[in-house]
Amino acid sequence: MKILLIGNGGREHAIAWTLSQSPHQPQLYFAQGNPGMQELGQRLDIEPTDIQGLLIFAEREGIDLTIVGPELPLSLGIVDRFQEKGLAIFGPTQAGAQLESSKAFAKALMAKANIPTAGYRFCQTQPEALQALQEFTAPYVIKEDGLAAGKGVTIAQARAEAEQAIAQAFQKEMPVVIEEFMQGQELSILAFCDGQTILPCIAAQDYKKVGENNTGPNTGGMGAYAPVPLATPALIATVQQTVLEPALKALKAEGIDYKGILYAGLMITPDGAAKVVEFNARFGDPETQVVLPLLADDLVELMLATVNGELHRYAPTGIRFKPGQWAMTVVLTAGGYPGDYPTGTPIFFPQYLNNDVHIFHAGTRVLPDQSKVTAGGRVLNVTGIAENLEEARRKAYEIAGKIRFEGKYYRRDIAAEPAMALSR
């Protein structure tokens, strides 16, 4: 079996590693992949957004399944193009990807489906946004209506800060969604959807703020862990009934045959209600780096069932995960991230033999002498796996501390206080 995986981040490295564990023993190709993935398959010099180039390669090589990692190719309609050629591809169409590429589309869909979420106003001009701001109280939530790599959200404590965020969005010619602020514990649910059936994975919790104790600006994610004690079977059942199933029904009503991952970013309020913060149209990053290493089912089979409309086969038991196992990942960033940061900094890896720790590359580059250097803001993800969360943290942080590159930064409080089940 030949599989083409599109993308080059930590999420894609985790997907590639999980695919490589499959009994199918697939032959893997990566566009473009990263240095950490080169031992798992063949890296291609084709950009993830070069849809025509990817299409030509898939047809020429007889690729059996293409998997789209990042959101940008989805929003550009790569799935539509592949489907037109009769090629199997994992991910939603351009219309379905609007769930992520347009906050306004997602909010309107939630309103139609009565999916619980924050009150909001969609504003297409700066004066309209400044006027709408008067309807809200601090803290103000300002979201750019477009793809922003996880960084297009500002939570402003003061009106002046909110006005600045609005001005910056319209400088980029992006409309904004202004939302009421929700308090509680955030939860990430990745759900496989084949257009008829939608099944959740175990819940993860990620850490968006760059600073410890959840301070500083938002990032693409500084770490995550799974499973989450807060996500009891009863809560997951509620999310299935009030969020996932209604979202699928609403997409079908729009004429969208949604296949792939539906990511629900949730806020679990102090009274136990689950409200949607955002939808994404692909695997979360860095949640994937803790969810997939715990997967008990074969990812290749699961993805084929999704593409072929056969997820109902998994419905009786749900998607299975390894019992009694925990995973925690910490993101190592370049100094200055999420602002300006240097690249090309040499990375020194420890010599270790430990099947319970995985180093997933996110922003790295390999030099002709095979040495590795930094090539992005989020450089590496170190994932620890153990029979309890404390040990998973210990393993991950031990290796994170031994990796060296100038300016290395990481949060030291990932999963230090896991979100516990709410007492009733």
C-alpha positions in Angstrom: 0.0 0.0 0.0 1.3 3.4 -0.9 0.3 6.4 1.2 1.1 10.1 0.6 1.1 12.3 3.7 1.0 16.1 3.1 2.5 18.4 5.7 5.8 19.0 7.5 5.1 19.7 11.2 5.0 17.8 14.5 1.4 16.7 13.8 2.5 15.1 10.5 5.5 13.4 12.1 3.1 11.9 14.7 0.7 10.7 11.9 3.6 9.2 10.0 5.0 7.4 13.0 1.5 5.9 13.7 1.0 4.9 10.1 4.4 3.2 10.2 3.1 1.0 13.1 0.3 -0.4 10.9 0.2 -4.1 10.0 -0.2 -2.9 6.4 3.4 -1.7 6.5 2.6 1.0 4.0 5.1 2.6 1.8 5.1 6.3 2.9 5.7 9.4 0.9 5.9 12.9 2.5 5.2 16.3 0.9 7.5 17.7 2.1 7.8 16.1 5.5 10.6 17.0 7.9 14.0 15.5 8.9 12.5 13.5 11.7 10.3 11.7 9.1 13.0 10.7 6.7 13.5 7.3 8.4 9.9 6.5 8.0 9.5 7.1 4.2 10.5 9.1 1.2 10.4 12.9 1.4 9.3 14.7 -1.8 10.3 18.2 -3.0 6.7 19.1 -3.5 5.1 22.0 -1.5 2.0 21.0 0.5 0.1 23.8 -1.4 1.3 22.6 -4.9 -2.0 20.8 -5.6 -1.2 20.1 -9.2 2.2 18.7 -8.4 0.7 16.5 -5.7 -2.0 15.3 -8.1 0.5 14.4 -10.8 2.7 12.5 -8.3 -0.3 10.6 -6.8 -1.5 9.5 -10.3 2.0 8.6 -11.5 2.9 6.6 -8.4 -0.4 4.9 -8.0 -0.9 6.3 -4.5 -3.7 4.3 -2.6 -4.4 7.0 0.0 -3.5 10.6 0.4 -3.7 12.2 3.9 -3.9 16.0 4.3 -2.3 17.2 7.5 -2.4 21.0 7.5 -5.4 23.3 7.0 -4.2 25.4 4.1 -4.3 22.7 1.4 -7.8 21.8 2.6 -9.0 25.4 2.3 -7.5 25.6 -1.2 -9.6 22.6 -2.3 -7.1 19.8 -2.6 -9.7 17.2 -1.7 -12.0 18.3 -4.4 -9.3 18.1 -7.0 -8.2 14.6 -5.9 -11.8 13.3 -5.8 -12.4 14.6 -9.3 -9.6 12.3 -10.4 -11.1 9.4 -8.4 -8.2 9.3 -5.9 -8.8 8.4 -2.3 -8.0 11.3 0.0 -8.5 11.8 3.8 -9.9 15.3 4.6 -12.9 17.5 4.0 -13.7 19.3 0.8 -13.1 23.0 0.4 -16.7 23.6 1.4 -16.2 21.5 4.6 -12.9 23.2 5.4 -14.8 26.5 5.8 -15.4 25.2 9.3 -11.9 26.3 10.0 -11.1 28.8 7.2 -14.1 31.0 8.1 -15.0 31.7 11.7 -18.2 33.4 10.5 -19.3 30.2 8.6 -18.6 28.1 11.6 -20.6 30.4 14.0 -23.5 30.6 11.6 -23.6 26.8 11.3 -23.6 26.4 15.0 -26.4 28.9 15.3 -28.5 27.0 12.8 -27.8 23.7 14.6 -28.3 25.1 18.1 -24.8 24.0 19.1 -23.8 25.7 22.4 -21.2 28.4 21.8 -20.3 31.9 22.9 -22.5 34.8 21.8 -20.8 36.7 18.9 -20.9 39.4 16.2 -19.4 39.1 12.8 -18.0 42.4 11.6 -16.9 43.1 8.0 -15.7 46.6 8.5 -13.6 48.3 11.2 -16.3 50.9 12.2 -18.8 48.0 12.5 -16.4 46.1 14.7 -15.8 49.1 16.9 -19.5 49.7 17.2 -20.2 46.0 18.1 -17.5 46.1 20.8 -19.9 48.2 22.9 -22.2 45.2 23.2 -19.5 43.2 25.0 -17.7 43.5 28.3 -14.1 42.8 29.1 -12.3 40.5 28.6 -13.0 40.9 24.8 -12.4 38.0 22.4 -11.3 39.1 19.0 -10.9 36.4 16.3 -9.6 37.0 12.8 -11.9 35.5 10.2 -9.4 33.4 8.3 -6.5 30.9 8.7 -4.0 32.2 11.3 -2.1 29.1 12.3 -3.6 29.1 15.8 -2.5 32.7 16.5 -5.4 34.8 15.2 -7.2 35.1 18.5 -6.7 38.0 21.0 -8.2 38.0 24.5 -8.1 41.6 25.4 -8.5 42.7 29.0 -9.0 46.4 28.1 -11.0 48.1 25.3 -7.9 49.8 23.9 -6.2 46.4 23.4 -9.4 45.1 21.7 -9.4 48.1 19.4 -5.8 47.5 18.5 -6.5 43.8 17.7 -9.4 44.9 15.4 -7.2 47.4 13.7 -4.5 44.8 13.1 -7.0 42.4 11.6 -8.4 44.9 9.1 -4.8 46.0 8.2 -4.5 42.3 7.0 -7.9 42.8 5.3 -9.5 40.2 7.6 -13.0 40.6 9.0 -13.4 39.8 12.7 -15.7 37.8 14.9 -16.1 39.4 18.4 -17.2 36.8 21.0 -18.2 36.9 24.6 -15.5 35.5 26.9 -16.1 32.0 28.2 -14.7 30.7 31.5 -13.9 27.1 32.3 -11.5 24.3 31.2 -10.6 23.8 27.5 -10.9 20.4 26.0 -10.0 19.2 22.5 -12.0 16.4 20.8 -10.7 15.0 17.5 -13.5 13.0 15.8 -13.4 10.8 12.7 -16.3 11.6 10.4 -17.2 9.7 7.2 -20.2 11.9 6.2 -22.7 9.6 8.0 -21.0 8.5 11.2 -18.9 10.6 13.6 -16.8 9.0 16.3 -14.7 10.8 18.9 -11.1 10.0 20.0 -10.0 10.3 23.6 -10.0 13.9 24.8 -6.8 16.0 25.0 -6.1 19.3 26.6 -3.6 21.7 25.0 -1.8 24.8 26.3 -2.1 27.8 23.9 -0.4 30.6 25.9 3.4 30.9 25.5 4.0 31.6 29.2 3.7 29.4 32.3 0.5 29.7 34.3 -1.2 30.5 30.9 0.3 34.0 30.5 1.4 35.8 27.4 0.2 35.7 23.8 -1.5 32.8 22.1 0.6 30.3 20.1 0.0 27.3 17.9 0.2 25.3 21.1 2.9 24.7 23.7 2.0 21.2 24.9 -0.8 18.8 25.5 -1.8 15.6 27.4 -4.3 12.8 27.0 -6.6 11.4 28.3 -8.2 14.2 30.4 -9.9 13.2 33.7 -12.4 15.9 33.1 -13.7 14.1 30.0 -15.8 11.4 31.7 -17.8 9.0 29.5 -20.9 11.1 30.5 -19.3 14.3 29.3 -18.2 12.7 26.0 -21.7 11.4 25.4 -23.0 14.9 26.0 -20.5 16.3 23.4 -21.5 13.6 21.0 -25.2 14.5 21.4 -25.0 18.3 21.5 -22.0 19.1 19.4 -20.7 16.3 17.1 -24.0 14.8 15.8 -25.7 18.3 15.3 -22.6 19.5 13.4 -22.6 16.5 11.1 -26.4 17.0 10.5 -25.9 20.7 9.8 -23.1 20.0 7.4 -25.3 17.5 5.5 -28.1 20.1 5.4 -25.6 22.4 3.7 -24.9 19.7 1.1 -21.5 19.0 2.5 -20.2 15.4 2.5 -17.8 15.9 5.4 -15.1 13.2 5.6 -11.9 13.4 7.7 -11.3 14.9 11.1 -13.7 17.3 12.8 -11.8 19.0 15.6 -14.0 20.5 18.3 -12.3 22.9 20.6 -14.5 23.0 23.7 -14.9 25.1 26.9 -16.3 23.1 29.8 -17.9 25.7 32.0 -18.0 25.5 35.8 -21.5 24.1 35.7 -20.4 21.3 33.4 -21.8 22.6 30.1 -19.8 21.9 26.9 -19.6 24.9 24.6 -17.7 25.2 21.3 -14.8 27.6 21.2 -13.8 26.7 17.6 -14.0 24.0 15.0 -11.0 22.8 12.9 -11.0 20.7 9.8 -8.0 18.6 10.6 -6.0 16.9 13.3 -5.0 19.3 16.1 -1.4 20.2 16.8 0.0 19.3 19.3 -3.0 17.2 20.4 -2.2 14.7 17.7 1.1 14.1 19.3 -0.6 12.7 22.4 -3.7 11.1 21.0 -2.3 9.0 18.2 0.5 7.3 20.2 -2.3 6.0 22.4 -4.5 4.6 19.6 -5.1 0.9 19.7 -6.9 0.6 16.4 -5.0 0.5 13.1 -4.8 4.1 11.8 -4.6 3.0 8.2 -7.8 0.9 8.5 -9.5 3.8 10.4 -8.7 6.3 7.7 -9.8 3.9 4.9 -13.1 3.4 6.7 -13.5 7.1 6.9 -12.8 7.7 3.3 -15.0 4.8 2.2 -18.0 5.6 4.4 -17.6 2.6 6.6 -17.0 4.1 10.1 -20.2 2.4 11.3 -18.1 -0.7 11.7 -16.4 1.0 14.6 -19.6 2.4 16.2 -20.4 -0.6 18.5 -17.1 -0.2 20.5 -16.1 3.3 19.5 -12.5 4.0 18.4 -10.2 2.0 20.7 -7.3 3.4 22.7 -4.7 1.7 24.9 -6.1 1.2 28.3 -4.2 2.6 31.3 -1.8 4.6 29.1 -1.2 8.4 29.3 0.7 10.7 27.0 2.1 14.2 27.5 4.0 16.3 25.0 6.0 19.5 25.5 6.9 21.9 22.7 10.4 23.2 22.4 10.4 26.6 20.7 13.0 29.0 19.3 13.7 32.0 21.4 11.3 34.8 20.6 8.4 32.7 19.4 5.5 33.5 18.8 7.2 36.8 17.7 10.3 37.0 15.6 12.8 34.2 16.1 16.1 33.0 14.6 16.4 29.9 12.3 19.4 27.8 11.4 20.4 27.2 15.0 22.2 23.8 15.4 20.3 21.2 17.4 22.1 18.6 19.6 20.0 15.5 20.4 20.8 13.2 23.4 21.7 9.6 22.8 18.8 7.7 24.3 17.1 4.3 23.9 13.5 4.7 25.2 10.4 3.4 23.4 8.3 5.5 25.8 9.6 8.9 24.6 9.1 10.2 21.0 10.8 13.3 19.6 8.5 14.6 16.9 10.1 17.2 14.6 8.1 20.4 13.9 10.4 23.1 12.6 13.7 21.6 11.7 16.0 21.3 8.6 18.7 18.9 7.8 22.1 20.1 6.4 24.2 18.2 3.9 26.3 16.7 6.7 23.0 15.4 8.2 23.1 17.7 11.2 19.8 19.3 12.2 19.1 23.0 12.6 16.0 25.0 13.6 13.7 26.1 10.8 10.6 27.3 12.6 9.1 28.7 15.8 7.9 25.4 17.2 11.0 23.3 16.7 10.4 19.9 18.4 7.7 18.0 20.4 8.8 15.6 23.1 6.1 13.1 24.0 6.3 10.8 27.0 4.1 7.7 27.4 3.5 5.9 30.7 0.9 4.2 32.9 0.3 7.4 34.7 0.5 11.1 33.8 3.2 12.0 36.3 5.6 9.4 34.8 4.7 10.5 31.2 5.6 14.1 32.2 8.8 13.0 33.9 9.9 11.1 30.8 9.1 13.9 28.4 10.7 16.6 30.5 13.9 14.5 31.1 14.5 14.3 27.3 13.4 17.9 26.7 16.0 19.1 29.1 18.7 17.1 27.3 18.0 18.5 23.9 20.2 21.5 23.2 19.9 24.5 20.9 20.6 28.2 21.5 17.5 30.1 22.7 15.5 26.9 23.5 12.4 27.7 25.4 9.6 25.5 26.8 6.9 25.6 29.4 7.6 23.6 32.5 4.0 23.4 33.7 2.4 21.3 30.9 -0.1 18.9 32.6 1.1 19.9 36.0 -2.5 20.3 37.1 -4.7 18.1 34.9 -8.3 19.0 34.5 -10.2 16.8 36.9 -13.8 15.5 36.6 -16.3 18.0 37.9 -17.9 17.1 41.2 -21.7 17.0 41.1 
